Amino acid sequence: MADFDTILKFWAPVEADYNTYGELVLIRLFTEHPETRELFPKFAGIAQTDLTGNPAISAHGVTVLKKLGDLLKAKGNHAAILKPLSKSHALKHKIALVNYKLITEVIAKVLEEKAGLDSAGKQALNNVMDVVIADIATDYKELGFADLC
């Protein structure tokens, strides 16, 4: 429970500007891990230089961060939030677990730079996301997608 509270102390700036934070997270993900861009077919035709300011990038980043906010606020009681996400990301999008780890790293960097996330906050984020990713792995296995784990 303490890890959730620690992260939520840094979450207010994200909630105040989901568009900016969402865009920053996705652009950073695509820059640091260009292979992840292949997971987003609707972004394939956008030149790297045109990612900034693209409304589709911002909108998807908002979706990602709002869902993360919901998970954080659930403080571990997140099965009802996570199950549909796991299902769509396994069956429709085919997102391997490693990608959740990559985006977690990027979110931590963006929050550190823009929202003052400290080392305790980064550790708390990693702890929470380790649990979330383990729960996604369990969901994937139940869905028959162990190869994405």
N, C-alpha and C positions, 0 to 999 in steps of 0.2 A: 504494500500500500504506500509506503514511504517513497518508493521510486516514482510512482505516478504523481504524487504531490510535488516531488522535486522537479519533474519535467514541466508540470503545469504552471510552476512559478515563472517559467520562461515562455509560456504559450500565448500570453496576452498580445504581444506584438504580431504574432502570426494571425490570430483571430481578427485583429484590427486591419490587417492587410493581406488577406489570403491570396489575392491576385499577384502581388509582388513576390511574396514568399514562394508561391506555387511555381511561378515562372523561374525564379532563381534555382529552385530545387531541380526542376526538369532540365533546364539548360545545363546546369552543372553536371547532372547525371549523364546527359548526352555528350558533354565535353570530356569528362573524365573516363567515361565508359561508353565509347561510341557504339559498341555492339548492342547496347540496350535500346538504341533507337530503332532497331529492327523489330522490337516488340510492339512498336506503335506504328502500324502501317499508315495511319493517316498523317504522320509527320515525315514520311519517307521522302516526299518530293520537296520538302522545305530545305533550302540551303542553310548551312550552319550559321552563316552571317545574318539570316533572316529569322532566326529563332526568337531573338529578343523582340518583344513587342507583338509577337504573334498571338492573337486572341485564343486560338485553339490550344496552344501550349499553356497559356495562363489558365484557361478553363480546366484543363486536365489536372494541372498542378493544384488548383483549388479543390478539385474532387479528391485528390490524394490526401491533401493536408486536412480537409474536413473529416475524412474517414479516420485518419490518424487521431485527430482531436476527439472524435467519438470513442475510439478505443481507449484513449488515455482517460477520458472522463468516466468510462465504465469501470476503471480501476480493477481490471482482472476479470470482471463479470462480462466478458465480451463475446461469448459463444453466439448469441443471436446476431451480433454485428458481423462477426468473422465468418460464419458458415456460408452466407450468400457470396461474400467476397471470395472465399476459397473456391467455391463451386465455379463461379464465373472465370476466375483466374486459372483454374485447372482445365475446365471443359472448353471454354471459348478462347481464352487468350494464351493458354499453355505457358504460363509464367513459372520458371524454375525458381526454387527457393533462394538460390544464390542472388537473384535480383532483388529480393527483399533486403538482403544484407547490404547490397551495394547502395540502395536508396537510403537505408538507415545511416550509412556512413556519410552520404551527401547531406541528408537532413541535419545530422549533427554538425557538420562543417558550416552549413548556412546559419543554423541557430547560434553557433559559437560566434560567427562573424557579425551577424545582424541583430541578435537578440540577447547577446551576452551569456550564452550557455557556458557554464564553467565545467571543470573536470568532473565534479560530482554529478552534474546534470547529464554530461555525456555518458558517464557510467550508468546512471539511472535509465537513460534512453536505451542503451545497449541491453541492460537487464530486462527491461520491459519488452523490447523487440525480440530478444531471445525466446521469451515465453510465447509471444505472438507467432513468431515463425515456427516454433515447435508445434503450436496448435494448428497452424496452416498445414504443416507436414502431416499431422494426424488426419486432418480433413482430406488432404490429397490422397493419402493411403486408403482411406475409407471409400473414396471415389474411384479408386483403381489407378491412380496416377503417381505411383511410387517412383517412377522414373524421373519425375520433376523434383524429387527430394534431393 
